Amino acid sequence: MSDKILIAGGTGLLGTRLSEMLIDGGYEVAHLSRTPDKYARYKTFKWDVQKGFIDENAIRYADYIVNLAGTSVSGEKWSAARKAEILHSRTHTTNLLCQYLEKTPHHVKGFLASSAVGIYGNSGDRLMMEESTYGSDFLSEVCKQWEHASWQVHNLGIRTVIFRIGIVLSNKGGALPQIAKPVKMLAGAPLGSGKQYVSWIHIDDLCRLYIKAIEDRQMQGVYNAVAPNPITNEELTRTLAKVMHKPMVFPNVPAFGLKLMMGEMSEIVLNSARVSATKVLQTGFTFEYSQVQEALESFYDKHS
């Protein structure tokens, strides 16, 4: 019998790729959806976070639950309403899953939750481990509350793994196409000082990490989901230009300009996060893409 994986947030960038890789690995996959469609590619169960509802059959179905639900932090400027949405789309969904796990008879063997390296705040060039101190900015607060919500599932006696995810590299969405666009148009430039660290992970490695956490019963608690070689924003931009065969002609985009344009959201690109992958490596996990150049080459053909 193949294990059944229930994914919240299954239609997002990561959920889409993870679903494909799980199916390839012989798992069964179902999604939680506000608008279940019987013609969807995957089995779907209804949930409505606003109304506090999940179809109990979803909870009964699952051997493992993967929670990827949450509004994009980079979609639009951070108004007060947007910030509330970013927080609640993470904590309310997690709390709801927890409530249903508490009250529904189930056979869930593991809960795989998400967080982000944003929890460490703007940490300069210090190498951040899972035990390191947290930041105090908006994204750090979101991650703290999100992890706290996920940890309640552990208190129900279900093995819980929380991944603090770095910048996910994919050419289908997320940060990379936004960084690649100016490079493609010969206007690529480092952001701010360019010295801020970027902790990144190739989307396929991240999916393989989720699958490892399903299969490896020893995994429990918090792990940084980042490749072993963090780089600076300038190195990322230069490597991307090299892979895309484009020159780097522009000076750095000044931090004050980014702050004017993006407001508080500029934290996403100006904060430095140099995050350690040691704990994940100690589980025996091997990265297919441990250097940023090979990761970028997997998306942008060397001749493009």
C-alpha angles and dihedrals in degrees: 000000000000118000118254117231121200114200126198108199091023097152096057125097095274096035092054094053094041091052091053093048093047091052089048088052092056099257127133114238133201130175133214109230138176088219109034113202119200089208094053118123091246133040107268132204123195123248132166114193093188090057094038093240134142124170100248089218087071092060091045091049097055130094088174133015122210115194113203097146119134141111115263112266092210102046099098142348117300105254116168089261092049092050091051089051092049090053099040095044085064105035099038094049091048093046090049093052089049093051091051093047088053097051104031124076104242146154099222110157099184144013117209112198135183134227132152141244084245085089089081092058120207099339102168114212096331112123106240120215126190089264094050122119119273127241124244102222126106098274092047090054091048091051093047093053092042092053091045089055092048093048089062086072089058087054088060088062096257118134105252128196121185119195119204097209125209126205104315112224114216133136090219096070146311122080102328101071088048091053092043096051098073090040089054090051090051091251100105115144137161114258121242111330089342087223095100113111123245117204106202140175132194110245092236092053089050091052090048088052091055089049090049089052090054092050102037107072090188091068113098136146129015127347131176106237098207135117115258096251115061113190136196122262089249093053090049093051093045094047090049091050089050094049091047092045093237127137123243104227106149128088119238118293102247117244093232090057091052091048091051092049101040104023115203089347087075085083086081093066102025100047115093119228118178101176130183123235093192097110093052091046089052089062088064094254114151122206117226087201113036096150121061095225094060090045092053092044089057088064105030111049111230090241098049 
